[in-house]
C-alpha cells in the first residue's frame, strides 16, 4: 500500500469510456496465475451460480468450498472461497486446462482485470461507480492487442445480472441502519436468506410465512435466482424497514 490516500499498488483509475488492451487465453504465459493465492469473497449470487454449475445443494457447497467470516461494521456473515492447501494455494476449480467452472465463475473472476468500486449517495441513494485497472506484475494480458472499454468488457463477461444482485446485497450490507451490528438471530436470518437457500426455501414455503407476507406465486420453488432476489428484498424489509421493496419482490426479478 502507498501512504496517505493513494490507491493500492497495481490499481490505475480508468474512465468508463476509456479504452484498454487486454485478453486472457490458454496460450498466454501467465495463464492461471491469477487463480493462485487468492482471498476471494463470494457474493450470494456467486454461490448460486457455482452451485448450479456443480449441481450441489447449498449446504454441501458451503461446507466443502467456503469459509465464513463476519464483516464489520454490520457483522453480516460473508463467505470466502476456500483455497487448496499448499504453497500455491490455488483455487479449487483450477485445472490444467484452466477454470473448470468457467461459465459459472464468480463475479470477481469475471470482472478481472477491472475493479469496480460502488457506493450509494448519502442523500439521494443513487449508485455511484468508479473503475480501475488491476495491473499486477505477473499479468501479460495487457500486452495483447484486443481493445475494450469498461462496459464492453462487462457485457462480454456476462456481468449485468451479477451486478444487479451484487449491488443490492452490498447496499444492504453497507446500510447505515446496520452500523450498530446485527444480533445473533439477525445474522442467522441474513445467512439463510443469502447463502443457505435450501434452508430459506423451507421457511418461504411454509404456510405461515406465505400468509404473513402475502406470497401466492412460485417464489420458493425451484428457481434459486428468484429465491435470492426475494431474499434480498425480504432482508431490506426486515432489517431496513423498506416495505415497498418487499412488495416489488413478490412478482420476481
TORVOSE-186613 format. One record per residue (C-alpha): z, y, x; residue in one letter; chain; residue number from 0. Coordinates in steps of 0.5 Angstrom, whole numbers. Layout:
<rs>
R/c3/c2/c1/residu/chaine/num
R/Z/Y/X/a/A/NUM
...
</rs>
This chain:
<rs>
R/c3/c2/c1/residu/chaine/num
R/0/0/0/x/A/0
R/-1/7/2/x/A/1
R/4/13/2/x/A/2
R/5/17/-4/x/A/3
R/1/17/-10/x/A/4
R/-5/14/-6/x/A/5
R/-9/8/-9/x/A/6
R/-7/1/-6/x/A/7
R/-12/-1/-1/x/A/8
R/-18/-4/-3/x/A/9
R/-19/0/-9/x/A/10
R/-24/5/-10/x/A/11
R/-25/9/-16/x/A/12
R/-32/9/-20/x/A/13
R/-34/13/-26/x/A/14
R/-37/9/-32/x/A/15
R/-44/10/-31/x/A/16
R/-44/10/-23/x/A/17
R/-48/4/-20/x/A/18
R/-45/-1/-15/x/A/19
R/-49/-7/-12/x/A/20
R/-45/-14/-13/x/A/21
R/-47/-21/-14/x/A/22
R/-43/-28/-13/x/A/23
R/-46/-34/-13/x/A/24
R/-45/-41/-9/x/A/25
R/-49/-40/-3/x/A/26
R/-45/-33/-1/x/A/27
R/-41/-34/5/x/A/28
R/-34/-32/1/x/A/29
R/-35/-37/-5/x/A/30
R/-29/-39/-8/x/A/31
R/-25/-35/-3/x/A/32
R/-22/-30/-9/x/A/33
R/-20/-36/-12/x/A/34
R/-14/-37/-7/x/A/35
R/-7/-34/-6/x/A/36
R/-7/-31/-13/x/A/37
R/-2/-28/-17/x/A/38
R/-6/-29/-24/x/A/39
R/-3/-26/-30/x/A/40
R/-6/-30/-36/x/A/41
R/-6/-26/-43/x/A/42
R/-5/-30/-49/x/A/43
R/-13/-30/-51/x/A/44
R/-14/-32/-43/x/A/45
R/-10/-38/-45/x/A/46
R/-13/-39/-52/x/A/47
R/-20/-40/-48/x/A/48
R/-17/-44/-43/x/A/49
R/-14/-49/-48/x/A/50
R/-21/-49/-51/x/A/51
R/-25/-51/-45/x/A/52
R/-20/-56/-43/x/A/53
R/-18/-59/-50/x/A/54
R/-11/-58/-49/x/A/55
R/-5/-56/-54/x/A/56
R/-2/-50/-53/x/A/57
R/5/-53/-50/x/A/58
R/1/-58/-46/x/A/59
R/-3/-53/-43/x/A/60
R/3/-48/-42/x/A/61
R/8/-54/-38/x/A/62
R/2/-56/-34/x/A/63
R/-1/-50/-31/x/A/64
R/3/-44/-32/x/A/65
R/10/-40/-30/x/A/66
R/13/-36/-35/x/A/67
R/17/-29/-33/x/A/68
R/20/-24/-37/x/A/69
R/17/-17/-35/x/A/70
R/20/-10/-35/x/A/71
R/21/-5/-39/x/A/72
R/21/-9/-45/x/A/73
R/22/-16/-42/x/A/74
R/17/-20/-46/x/A/75
R/15/-27/-44/x/A/76
R/9/-27/-40/x/A/77
R/5/-33/-37/x/A/78
R/2/-33/-30/x/A/79
R/-3/-39/-27/x/A/80
R/1/-44/-23/x/A/81
R/-3/-45/-16/x/A/82
R/-4/-51/-13/x/A/83
R/2/-53/-8/x/A/84
R/0/-52/0/x/A/85
R/-2/-47/5/x/A/86
R/-8/-44/1/x/A/87
R/-5/-44/-6/x/A/88
R/-12/-45/-9/x/A/89
R/-13/-44/-17/x/A/90
R/-12/-51/-20/x/A/91
R/-19/-50/-23/x/A/92
R/-23/-49/-17/x/A/93
R/-27/-55/-15/x/A/94
R/-32/-56/-9/x/A/95
R/-38/-54/-14/x/A/96
R/-34/-47/-16/x/A/97
R/-30/-46/-22/x/A/98
R/-29/-52/-27/x/A/99
R/-27/-48/-33/x/A/100
R/-32/-42/-31/x/A/101
R/-35/-41/-39/x/A/102
R/-27/-40/-41/x/A/103
R/-25/-37/-34/x/A/104
R/-19/-32/-35/x/A/105
R/-21/-24/-36/x/A/106
R/-18/-22/-29/x/A/107
R/-23/-27/-26/x/A/108
R/-29/-25/-31/x/A/109
R/-28/-17/-29/x/A/110
R/-27/-18/-21/x/A/111
R/-29/-14/-17/x/A/112
R/-28/-9/-22/x/A/113
R/-21/-7/-24/x/A/114
R/-19/-3/-31/x/A/115
R/-13/1/-32/x/A/116
R/-11/2/-39/x/A/117
R/-6/7/-42/x/A/118
R/-5/10/-49/x/A/119
R/-5/17/-50/x/A/120
R/3/19/-52/x/A/121
R/1/24/-58/x/A/122
R/-6/21/-61/x/A/123
R/-5/14/-59/x/A/124
R/-12/14/-56/x/A/125
R/-14/8/-51/x/A/126
R/-16/12/-44/x/A/127
R/-19/8/-39/x/A/128
R/-20/8/-31/x/A/129
R/-24/4/-27/x/A/130
R/-24/2/-20/x/A/131
R/-28/-3/-15/x/A/132
R/-24/-8/-11/x/A/133
R/-27/-8/-4/x/A/134
R/-23/-14/-1/x/A/135
R/-25/-16/6/x/A/136
R/-27/-23/5/x/A/137
R/-32/-21/-1/x/A/138
R/-39/-21/1/x/A/139
R/-41/-20/-6/x/A/140
R/-42/-12/-5/x/A/141
R/-48/-14/0/x/A/142
R/-52/-17/-5/x/A/143
R/-58/-12/-8/x/A/144
R/-56/-13/-15/x/A/145
R/-54/-7/-19/x/A/146
R/-50/-5/-25/x/A/147
R/-46/0/-28/x/A/148
R/-39/-2/-31/x/A/149
R/-41/-3/-38/x/A/150
R/-47/-7/-36/x/A/151
R/-42/-11/-32/x/A/152
R/-37/-12/-37/x/A/153
R/-43/-14/-42/x/A/154
R/-46/-19/-37/x/A/155
R/-39/-22/-36/x/A/156
R/-37/-23/-44/x/A/157
R/-31/-19/-44/x/A/158
R/-32/-15/-50/x/A/159
R/-27/-20/-54/x/A/160
R/-23/-21/-48/x/A/161
R/-22/-13/-48/x/A/162
R/-20/-12/-56/x/A/163
R/-15/-17/-56/x/A/164
R/-12/-16/-49/x/A/165
R/-12/-9/-50/x/A/166
R/-8/-10/-57/x/A/167
R/-3/-14/-53/x/A/168
R/-2/-9/-48/x/A/169
R/-1/-4/-53/x/A/170
R/5/-8/-56/x/A/171
R/8/-10/-49/x/A/172
R/8/-3/-47/x/A/173
R/10/1/-53/x/A/174
R/16/6/-52/x/A/175
R/19/3/-58/x/A/176
R/21/-3/-54/x/A/177
R/23/0/-48/x/A/178
R/30/-2/-49/x/A/179
R/28/-9/-48/x/A/180
R/27/-15/-53/x/A/181
R/33/-19/-56/x/A/182
R/33/-27/-54/x/A/183
R/31/-28/-61/x/A/184
R/25/-23/-61/x/A/185
R/23/-26/-54/x/A/186
R/22/-33/-57/x/A/187
R/18/-30/-63/x/A/188
R/14/-26/-58/x/A/189
R/12/-32/-54/x/A/190
R/11/-36/-60/x/A/191
R/6/-31/-63/x/A/192
R/2/-30/-57/x/A/193
R/2/-36/-53/x/A/194
R/5/-42/-56/x/A/195
R/0/-42/-62/x/A/196
R/2/-49/-64/x/A/197
R/9/-47/-66/x/A/198
R/7/-41/-69/x/A/199
R/2/-45/-73/x/A/200
R/7/-49/-77/x/A/201
R/11/-42/-78/x/A/202
R/5/-39/-81/x/A/203
R/3/-45/-85/x/A/204
R/10/-45/-89/x/A/205
R/10/-43/-96/x/A/206
R/16/-39/-95/x/A/207
R/12/-35/-89/x/A/208
R/6/-34/-93/x/A/209
R/9/-32/-99/x/A/210
R/13/-27/-95/x/A/211
R/7/-24/-92/x/A/212
R/2/-25/-98/x/A/213
R/-2/-29/-94/x/A/214
R/-7/-33/-98/x/A/215
R/-13/-35/-94/x/A/216
R/-15/-39/-88/x/A/217
R/-10/-36/-83/x/A/218
R/-6/-41/-79/x/A/219
R/-11/-47/-80/x/A/220
R/-16/-49/-74/x/A/221
R/-18/-42/-71/x/A/222
R/-13/-40/-65/x/A/223
R/-17/-34/-64/x/A/224
R/-16/-32/-71/x/A/225
R/-9/-34/-71/x/A/226
R/-7/-30/-65/x/A/227
R/-11/-24/-68/x/A/228
R/-6/-25/-74/x/A/229
R/0/-26/-69/x/A/230
R/-1/-19/-65/x/A/231
R/-1/-16/-72/x/A/232
R/5/-19/-74/x/A/233
R/8/-17/-68/x/A/234
R/6/-10/-69/x/A/235
R/9/-10/-76/x/A/236
R/16/-14/-74/x/A/237
R/17/-10/-67/x/A/238
R/14/-3/-68/x/A/239
R/14/-3/-76/x/A/240
R/7/-2/-77/x/A/241
R/6/-4/-84/x/A/242
R/-2/-2/-84/x/A/243
R/-3/-6/-78/x/A/244
R/-1/-13/-82/x/A/245
R/-5/-11/-88/x/A/246
R/-11/-11/-84/x/A/247
R/-9/-17/-80/x/A/248
R/-10/-22/-87/x/A/249
R/-17/-21/-87/x/A/250
R/-18/-24/-80/x/A/251
R/-21/-21/-74/x/A/252
</rs>
